[in-house]
Amino acid sequence: MGSVEAIDHILTSMMDMVGKSKEQIFEIGEDSRTEYEQLKDELETIKKKVVEVIEQSDKMELQSRFARNRLAEVSKHFDNYSDREVREAYEQANDYQVNLTVLLHEEKQLRDRRDSIERRLMKLEETMERADHLINQINVVINYLTGDLMQVSEMIQDAEEMQKFGLKIIQAQEEERKKLSREIHDGPAQMMANVVIRSEIVERVLNKEGVEQARQEIKDLKAMVKDSLIEVRRIIYDLRPMSLDDLGLMPTLAKYLKNVEEHSQVQIQFKSFGKDMRYPTQMEVAIFRFVQEAVQNAIKHADASMISVKVDPKPNSVVAVIKDDGKGFDTSIKKEGSFGLVGMKERINMLDGKISIDSKPGAGTLIVVQIPVQTQAS
């Protein structure tokens, strides 16, 4: 057992180092993307200025040519012009030439800056690609450390853990059914019963007290129906967010995390990289539930004050990173009843995905998951 604990300690230390390296690479990629977008905007501005300066230079070149011709004419027939006309011809030719030189210098500076930005953009593209590649490689390392090697110390516990997990799932399903039943009974069902009673009251008021009083009762009835509808929608959203179908994964996550932040007083930072893409329904629901469970765990069990959620949607895979500054835990210790992490692992395994969890007491928790798209599309 001592050897297994030593291996676990070594692997935990390695995971900590790899996890920190991965986070740093992720931040480098993020900073590179920000600089890339800023330089793209500056490049567009400079290209427009180059066109404008070239147009001004062409006009100034034409005016300078006319001024030089005028000066040549005055010089050739010097006796036919007054001193003032000679001086004006010379000054005008000189001014045009000076202005033309300034414009040509400005054009050169703009072209140099444009070329410099284009070279920098190419390097940033390489940096972002290299960061993505390194993150993927680190994912392989993390999954290797948490997979093949970690199985040495986990194989003995798997059968018992899965049996407990299966029982926990059954208990959780029963609890959810009871909770849903109570919510419907205490919420929409009770409100609908009140709606029936109030509708009878409206009918009586109409017969006894007239239209105006009945109209007021109808307003109260409408408000009650509206509250009932809001409650029904809340219950439906808890079962499955309808906005997943309409808006997609990223807008739904943003909306959900903002709502959690408002109600929990926990600061939540959400960032999505790349383009918002649509994925198979089962995959979008699974990713949403995974993030939802990870965030709720951080709030309820880790006492976190700040949670960072980063999602990188790609055509072939989705990478999600959830990090909190909570109290953390020792990943080598299996706590009784700690089925939240097991549930997340099983949810990801069902999607043929990869998950890594890096945490230690007092240092928060970092969860990284990568889910392939092709498996869900097949």
N, C-alpha and C positions, 0 to 999 in steps of 0.2 A: 504493500500500500504506500510505503514511503517513496518508492520509485515512481509510482503513478502521480503522487502529489508533487514530486520534483519536476516531472514532465509538465504537469499542469501549470506549475509556477513559471517554468521557462516559456511555455506557450503563451501564458498571460502577459509576460513581459514583452515577448515578441509582438503580440497583438497590440499592446499599448503603443509600442514604437511605430508599428506599421500603420495603426489607426491615426496617430498624430501626423505621420508623413502624408497619409492620404488626405487628411483635412488641409494641410498646408498646400498640397498640389491642387486641391479643389479651389482654394482661395486664390492661388496663382492663376488658374484658369478663369475664375470669375473676374479678377482684376484685368486680365488680358482682354476679356470680352468687353468690359467697360471702356478701356482705352481704345479698343478696336472701333467701337461705335462712335466715340468722340472724334477719332481721327478720320473716319469715313465722312462725318459731317464737315469737318474742316477741309477735307480734300475736295468735296463738292463746292464749297465756298471759294477755294483757291482756283479751281478750274474756271469758275465763272469770272473771277477777277482777271485771270490770264487772258481770257477772251476779250474782256473789256479793255485791258491795257494794250493788247495787240491792235484792236480797232482804233484806240487813241493814237498809238504809234504810227499806224498807217496814215491817219489824217495829218498828224504832225509832220511826217515825212513829206507828204504832198505839199503842205504849207511851207516847209523848209526849202523844198525844191523851188517853189515859186519865188520865195524870198531871195534865194541865191541867184536865180535868173535875173531878178530885179536888180540886185546888187551888181551883177555882171554888166547889165545894160547901163546902169548909172556910171560905173567905172569906165566903160567903153566910151561913153559920151559925157565925160566929166564936165566939160565946159557948158553943156546944155542944162545943168541942174545946179540949184543953189546949194550952199553949204548945209542948210537944214535938211534938204531932201537927200543929200548924200549921207548925212549922219543918221537920218531915220531909216534909210535903206540898210545901212550897216547894222544898226541896233536891232532892227527887226530880224534880219538874217541870223544875227548872233543869238537872239532870244529863242527863236525857233530851234536852233541847233542845240542850245542848252536844254530846252524842254524835251527835245527828242532824246538826248543823252540820258536824262533823268528817267524817262519812260522805259528806255531800253534796259537801264540798270534795274528798275523795278520789275520789269518782265523777267529778267534773269533771276532775280531773287525769288520771285513767285515760282518759276520753273524749278529752281533748286529745291524750294520747300516742297513743291508737289512731288518731285522725284524722291525726296527724303521720306515723305509720308507714305508713298507707295512701297518703298523698301521696308519701312517700319510695319506696314500692314501685312506684308508677306511674312515678316518674322513673327508677328503676333499670331497669324494663322498657323504657322508652324508650332508656336508655343501652345496654342489651344489644342491643336491636334495631338501634340506630344503629351499634354496634360491629360487629355481624354484617354490616350493610349496607356499612360502610366497608371491612371485610375483603374482601367480595365485589368492591367497586369497586377496591380495591388489587390484587386478583387479576387483574382485567381489565387494569390498568395494567402489572402485572408480566408478564402473558402477552403484552401488546402489545410491551413492551420486549424480551422474550425471543423474540417471534414475528416479527411483520412487520418491525420495524426490524432485529433481529439477523440476519434472513435475508440482509441486504445483505452481511454479512461471512461468512456460513455457506454460502450456496448453492454456491459453488465447491467446498467441501469435502464436501458431502453425498454425492455419488455415490461418491467414494473411501471415505469413512467407512462408508457403508452396505455397500459390498462387503467391507471389512475386518470389519465387524460380523457379516455373514453367515458368513464363514469362521470367525470366533471362536465363533459359536453352534454350528457343526458340531463344532469342536474341543472346546467345553465339553460338548456332548452325549456325545461319545466318552469324554471324561474321566469324566463322571458314570457312564456305563455300566461303565467299567473299575473305578471306585471301588465302585459297587454290587456288581459281581461279586466283587471282593476281599472286601468286607465280608460278603457271604453265604457265600463259601467259607471265610473265616477265622473267621466267627462261627457263625451257626445251622447251616450244613452240617457244620462240624467238631464242633459240640456234638451234633448228631443222630447222627453216626457214633459218638461216645463213648457216647451213650445206648444204641445197639444193643449195643456191647461190654459196657457195664455191665449191661445186662439179661441177657446171657449169663452174666456173672459171678454175678449174683443167683441164676440157676438152678443154677449149680454149687455155690455156697455153700449153697443150700437143701438140695441132695442130700447134701453132705458134712458141713457143720457145723451144720445145724439151722435152726430158724425164727428164733431170736433174732438170730443173725449175719446171716441173710438180711434181717431187718427193718431192721437198720442199713444194709445195702447199699441197700435200697429208699429209705431216707431220703436217702442221698447221691444216689441217682438222681433223686428228686423235686427236690432242690436244683439239680441240673444242668439238669433240664427247665425249672425256674423261671427260671434264668439265661438259658437259650436263648430262652424266651418274652419276657423283658425285652429281649434283644438284637433280636429280630424286631420288637417294637413300636417300638424306637428307630429302626430302619431305615425302618419304615412311616411313622413320624412325620416323619422327614426328607424322605420323598417327598411326604407330604401330611398335615398334622395332622388326625386324625380328630375331634378336639374341635371343629373348625369346623362339622361337621354337627350335633354334639350340643349344643354350648354357644353357638355363634355367634362372630362376629368379635372383639368386645371381650374376652370372657373368655379366648379363645384367645391374643390378643395379650398380655394381662396375664400369663397363665401363661408364655408363651414369653419375654417380657422379664424376668420374675423369674428364670427359669432361666438366661438369659444373664448376668444380673447376678451370680448366685451363682458361675458358672463363670469369668467373665472378670475379676472384681474391678473392674468399671467401674460407677459409679453410674448407674442408669437410672431416670428419673422418667417415669411413665406416667399420663396423665390423659385421661379420656373425658368429654366434655360431653354433656348431654342424655340422652335415653333410649337404652338399648341396642336397636338395631333389627336385623332380619334382612334381608339383601340376597340377590340372585341368587348362586348358588354360585360361578359364574365370577368375579364381582366380589369376593366375600369372599376367595377364594384369591388373586386379583391384588393386593388391598390388603395381605393378610398377607405375600405374597412381597416386595412393594415395601418395607414397613417392615423386614422381615427383611434385605433386601439393604442398605438404607440404614444400619441399625444395624451390620451386619457390616463395611461399608465404614468406618464411623466408628471401629470397634474395631481393624481390621486395618491400615488405611492412614492414618488421621488421628491415631492414638495418643491418642484422647480419654480423659479421665478422668470426664467426665459427659456423659450423653446425655439429652435431653428429647424425649419422644414425646407429642404431643397429637393426639387424634382427635375430631372433631366430627361425629357421625353425624346426618344430617337425612333427612327423607322423600325429598327430591329429589336429594341429593348427600352426599358424604362429603369432608370436608376433613381432611387429615393434615399435621402439622407436625413435622419431625424436626430437632432442633438439637443440635450438639455443640460442645465447647470444644477441639477438636483443632487440629492445625497448619494446617488450611485449605489452600487452593490458589488459584491464579490461574485463574479461569474462562475467561479469554480465550486461555489457552495450551492447545492440544490435545496431550496427552501420548500417546506411542506406547504402545499396549496398554491405554489407559484406557477400557475398554469397559463398566465398571460403570455409569457415569452414562448412557452411551448406551443401555444395556439398560433402565435404569429409565425413560428417556424413551420408548423404544419400547413398553414395557409399558403406560405411561399413555396413549400415543397410540392404542393398540389399543382402549382403553376410551373413546375420545373425551374423555379427561380433559385437565387442564391442570397443568403442573408448572413450578415456578420454583426455581432453585438459586442461592443467594447465598453466596459464600465469597471469602475473600482470605487470603493467607499470614499466619499468626499470629492470626487472628481467628475461627477455627472455621467451621462450615458450617451454613447454614439451608436446608432443603428444604421447600417447600410444594407440596402436590398437592391438586387438587380433581377429583373424579370424579362425573359425573352418574349418577343411578340409572335414569332413564327409558330411556337407551340400552341398558342391560343388560336391562331388563324387556321390551323390545320384541322 
